[in-house]
Amino acid sequence: MYQWRKFEFFEEKLAGKCAIPEEVTGKIECCSSGRGKVVIGCDDGTVSFLDRSLHFSYGFQAHSSVLFLQQLKQRNFLVTIGDDEQISAQQSRCLKVFDLDRIQPEGSSSTSPDCIGILRIFTNQFPEAKITSFLVLEEAPPILLIAIGLDNGCIYCIKGDIARERITRFKLQVNNVSDKSQCSITGLGFRVDGQALQLFAVTPSSVSLFFLQNQPSRGQTLDQIGGNVNSVAMSDRGELIIGRPEAVYFYEVDGRGPCWAFEGEKKFLGWFRGYLLCIIEDQRSGNHTFNIYDLKNHLIAHSLVVKEVSHMLCEWGSIILIMADKSALCIGEKDMESKLDMLFKKNLYTVAINLVQSQQADAAATAEVLRKYGDHLYSKQDYDEAMAQYIHTIGHLEPSYVIQKFLDAQRIYNLTNYLEKLHEKGLASKDHTTLLLNCYTKLKDVDKLNVFIKSEDGLGEHRFDVETAIRVCRATNYYEHAMYVAKKAGKHEWYLKILLEDLGRYEEALQYISSLEPSQAGVTVKEYGKILIEHKPEETIEILMKLCTEDGESAKRGRTNGAYLTMLPSPVDFLNIFIHHLQSLMVFLEKYTNKVKDSPAQVEIHNTLLELYLSNDLNFPLMSQASNGGDISVRAIRPGAATMSKAESNGKFVADGKDLTQEMDRMERQEKGLRLLKSAWPSELEHPLYDVDLAIILCEMNEFKEGLLYIYEKMKLYKEVISCYMQAHDHEGLIACCKRLGDSGKGGDPTLWADLLKYFGELGEDCSKEVKEVLTYIERDDILPPIIVLQTLSRNPCLTLSVIKEYIARKLEQESKLIEEDRRAIEKYQEATLTMRKEIQDLRTNARIFQLSKCTACTFTLDLPAVHFMCIHSFHQRCLGDNEKECPVCAPEYRSVLEMKTSLEQNSKDQDRFFQQVKNSKDGFSVIAEYFGKGVISKTSNGPTGASS
């Protein structure tokens, strides 16, 4: 300890003006501190309280003479021992407990606190002796454990609640020694270790330890050498400290511990915040020196020559020394920053580091000291040791500060070491990972790279940024390491990118995709499917089939087809990977449609297949345009989206120099397309399982006549059907189509024959044979009047009159027959009209003779009373009932005519119906005549002019 460095880590407080106040008049016998005050007991029996500035607060008379006192920590109680002559002349020594929170109010005769307990120390069982030491332990308030050391080697213990006089007494005896003068108790110390309670007892010739948790208490001797009064203290770790002239000894429960040798009589020992306080008297000069020892760091934190000290206390974070002449000295510890500055100026960085660590400074302060020490070593070019200090700052010092210092290639080993520690503590960023991996690759240290990448501690995914590590390993051609990291971290896209783009191991990539979960496998196939299809089309299609059908997990789970299909990916999701391999796409979709019949995406799938089947050279113009623009949506294709003209996609393989194999392939695909058009539009469905507009566009673009005709016919667009034949000048097919679609008896449209006739009339070439055949069906179904036929055919200059000669002759003959029939009908109606007029005239001018003998209603013989009507119907009056004004037989017909007339006159909609009947009827005159005959159309009043309706 003589070689220890001395520092001034403490300084005097209160500017050297400390002194015991004049209000403390007696001789100071004892002192105590706690709860923010200093308590002084004097030989005149007074107890005085001093504040933080050592000013007098108040005092009171506790005894005739105060011998010992102790301020409790947990409660604001003061325990004193003193002489009190008022109690007993023989046994005046007693113990008192004062409640300092209960002071008599101002204005009273005294300011003393309440004495809540008085206890005689000596009794018949505990004979009187000189008290040499005193100590109180607040075991469990209000329970106190008081130890009183005597000069005869006995320790009187009082335990309990003194205020309520619930106490127990017991006695402890230090082992007998031959010299009675050496058995006085010079020091006591309590040690609480969990549930165990021990008491150290020191005499001039021994150190003993008593175990108080057991009754009766047992003791043992720890050492045969003791100490004097005031040279005994307790550390904050429960160690007993004894000062002797040759050294200071520390004791644990198992005996003597470390000892610190330095000469001089130890007048006082104390413990303050981990420091050992010692007042040493120099035997030669007689001077007293106050030293503060930092035992952890092996330094003297403060050294000061002082006067004779009578008492030493610690309170308010300061050390208070009370001198024999009642002067005082307050010494306080400097702040950490001041102490460190002092050390830094002397370049004592190791001392500074030990200091901040021993005083449990915060991590940031410790890191700052280490940084400065590292900077100091770096400036001395001691790079290895400097890096060792910088490593300890990880987590508090910005890594870039250190990295910039060691970026030189000659110090790459130090930099690598720092970056490794940074990753071990999980504080590395992406840039740090990149830098470390670059260091490994530049050093070509594969072993360290393996340890870093392939460590088996299970923390690899947390120690560094995965994507950064993969990217750096790829850039430096360490593909296996990059694959290991990607696989361990579950970065499937990176793993496959390396396999496919860097290594070209397609088989392994496919096997890896097969081992993934279906959802993840689908994502990876979408990203890398183009490469896989290019090199391994069959295997890739098999994987897609497993993903899109129930071959995989669904079979294990036992799901039904319909329930599970909605959870599976759709083949439409993978269209973009086939953008340059349409033959493989066709194979894939065919396999899928053969296996899955009720897919939710079957419309999109059929649309795609149709585009593949009907394309002349198996290009994919519509899909290519969509993929270049972004999202692929086959259903979004409309006529305006087509960019290829018919001349560009007419499929003339011979003219384009294409071989026979391509022609056969095209025909085979078109056959498949036609089968798909038919199978995807069964008769029971109103709408097909594909986009009709798209199908029409594809058929027109690729001049696929069969498909176009089928779609038009299913859509009942018969005029479009014959238009296709007209464009192709297929007269034979045109007539056959009209025969099939123009029969009204089978749901056809007879007007097709009129369109066909018009077509031949405007053809401009000789088509006599076809016209004759068309006229046969027009004549059979009476579709057009002869005059219209003549006008239509007259436009074709290549047709002669001989084409329609027979037709005109037959029509004229039919017209002649109709005229003759009409003439006979006219004569018949004229005769009937004359008869009716005569009958009307007869009814008006002559009497009517009723000769019916039977009732028209009941057919019984007519008797009176009877009613006769002008319509030659007769009835019994009883058969008519109340209706005697109209004939029951003729009235309904007459009433219906009247109602029709009334409704036609009042409702304009009936007029519309009349004109509609006239328009739609082949013989409009007969409809008009019928309305006239019913009297519906007649002269009616229409305003003031009386115009006829």
Secondary structure, 3 states (H helix, E strand, C coil): CCCCEECCCEEECHHHCCECCCCCCCCEEEEEEECCEEEEEECCCEEEEECCCCCEEEEEECCCEEEEEEECCCCCEEEEEEECCCCCCCCCEEEEEEEEEEECCCCCCCCCEEEEEEEECCCCCCCCCCEEEEEEEEEECCEEEEEEEECCCEEEEEEEECCCCEEEEEEEECCCCCCHHHCCCCEEEEEEECCEEEEEEEECCEEEEEECCCCCCEEEEEECCCCCCCCEEECCCCCEEEECCCEEEEEECCEEEEEEECCCEEEEEEEECCEEEEEEECCCCCCEEEEEEECCCCEEEEEEEECCEEEEEEECCEEEEEECCCEEEEEEECCHHHHHHHHHHCCCHHHHHHHHHHCCCCHHHHHHHHHHHHHHHHHCCCHHHHHHHHHHCECCECHHHHHHHCCCHHHHHHHHHHHHHHHHCCCCCHHHHHHHHHHHHHHCCHHHHHHHHCCCCCCHHHHCCHHHHHHHHHHCCCHHHHHHHHHHHCCHHHHHHHHHHHHCCHHHHHHHHHHCCHHHHHHHHHHHHHHHHHHCHHHHHHHHHHHHCCCCHHHHHCCCHHHHHCCCCCHHHHHHHHCCCHHHHHHHHHHHHHHCCCCCCHHHHHHHHHHHHHCCCCCCHHHHHHHHHCCCCHHHCCHHHCCCCCCCCCCCCCCCCCCHHHHHHHHHHHHHHHHHHHHCCCCCCCCCCCCHHHHHHHHHHCCCHHHHHHHHHHCCCHHHHHHHHHHHCCHHHHHHHHHHHCCHHHCCCCHHHHHHHHHHHCCCCCCHHHHHHHHHHHHHHCCCCHHHHHHHHCCCCCCCCHHHHHHHHHHHHHHHHHHHHHHHHHHHHHHHHHHHHHHHHHHHHCCCCCCCCECCCCCCECCCCEEECCCCCEEEHHHHCCCCCCCCCCHHHHHHHHHHHHHHHHCHHHHHHHHHHHHHCCCHHHHHHHHHHCCCCCCCCCCCCCCCC
